[in-house]
């Protein structure tokens, strides 16, 4: 019986993961470089919490203006930008947590 391994060595110095192959890092395992996890990422700032309700997003942001206090054509555009930034903060925090859990970077 023959089979094609999805995870195999290609020579002595290269590990190959074919389509459908998996590297499963068990609890306590880590991926390291030169025997250590990468340095911790820059500490996360507090997540933005806009006071205005998100409402209907206005993703068509007009050119920034200087005739109003918020610099956007409408308050809804400014609120939309704040919620997009908040979403990016949350998503990046999730990526950071997964990198830390895999031992790729040191926790803050």
matplotlib code that plots the C-alpha trace (Angstrom):
import matplotlib.pyplot as plt

x = [0.0, 1.3, 0.3, 1.5, 2.3, 0.9, 3.5, 7.1, 10.7, 12.2, 15.8, 17.3, 16.5, 13.0, 9.6, 6.8, 3.1, 1.1, -2.5, -4.6, -1.7, -1.7, 0.8, -1.0, 0.7, -0.5, -1.0, 2.4, 4.0, 5.4, 6.9, 10.2, 13.1, 16.6, 15.1, 12.9, 9.5, 9.5, 9.5, 6.1, 4.1, 3.6, 1.2, -2.4, -4.1, -7.5, -10.1, -12.1, -15.7, -17.5, -20.3, -22.6, -24.7, -23.2, -26.4, -26.1, -22.4, -21.4, -18.4, -18.3, -16.1, -16.0, -12.9, -11.9, -13.1, -12.2, -15.6, -16.8, -15.5, -15.1, -13.5, -15.8, -18.7, -21.1, -21.0, -22.0, -18.8, -16.7, -18.6, -18.1, -14.3, -14.3, -16.2, -13.8, -10.8, -12.5, -13.1, -9.4, -8.3, -10.5, -9.3, -5.6, -6.0, -7.5, -4.5, -2.1, -3.8, -3.4, 0.2, 0.8, -1.1, 1.0, 4.2, 5.2, 5.4, 5.9, 2.8, 2.7]
y = [0.0, 3.4, 6.9, 10.4, 12.1, 15.6, 16.4, 15.3, 16.3, 17.4, 16.7, 17.1, 20.9, 21.5, 20.5, 20.5, 20.8, 19.8, 20.9, 19.3, 18.7, 20.1, 21.0, 20.6, 22.4, 20.7, 22.5, 23.8, 23.4, 26.5, 27.6, 29.4, 31.0, 30.4, 28.7, 31.5, 33.1, 36.5, 39.7, 40.9, 43.1, 46.7, 47.0, 47.5, 50.9, 51.0, 50.2, 53.1, 53.3, 55.9, 57.6, 57.9, 55.0, 53.2, 53.6, 53.1, 53.2, 55.8, 54.1, 56.6, 59.1, 62.5, 64.6, 65.9, 69.5, 72.3, 73.9, 71.8, 70.6, 66.9, 67.4, 65.1, 65.9, 64.4, 63.2, 59.7, 59.5, 60.4, 57.8, 55.2, 55.8, 55.3, 52.0, 50.8, 51.7, 49.9, 46.8, 46.8, 47.0, 44.1, 42.0, 42.7, 41.8, 38.5, 37.9, 38.8, 36.4, 33.5, 34.3, 34.3, 31.1, 29.4, 30.7, 32.7, 36.0, 36.7, 37.9, 41.5]
z = [0.0, -0.9, 0.3, -0.1, 3.3, 3.6, 6.2, 5.3, 5.2, 1.9, 2.6, 6.0, 6.3, 5.1, 6.5, 3.9, 4.7, 1.7, 1.0, 3.7, 6.0, 9.6, 12.3, 15.6, 18.5, 21.7, 24.9, 26.2, 22.8, 20.9, 17.7, 18.4, 16.6, 17.9, 21.0, 22.1, 21.3, 19.6, 21.6, 22.9, 20.6, 21.5, 24.4, 23.3, 24.0, 25.5, 22.8, 21.5, 22.8, 20.7, 22.7, 19.7, 18.5, 15.5, 13.5, 9.7, 8.7, 6.1, 4.4, 1.6, 3.5, 1.8, 1.7, 5.1, 5.6, 8.0, 8.4, 11.3, 14.6, 13.5, 10.1, 8.2, 6.0, 8.5, 12.1, 10.8, 8.8, 11.8, 13.9, 11.2, 11.2, 15.0, 14.8, 12.0, 14.2, 17.2, 15.0, 14.0, 17.6, 18.6, 15.6, 16.2, 19.9, 18.8, 16.5, 19.3, 21.7, 19.2, 18.6, 22.3, 22.8, 20.1, 21.8, 18.7, 20.7, 24.4, 26.2, 27.4]

ax = plt.figure().add_subplot(projection="3d")
ax.plot(x, y, z, "-o")
ax.set_aspect("equal")
plt.show()
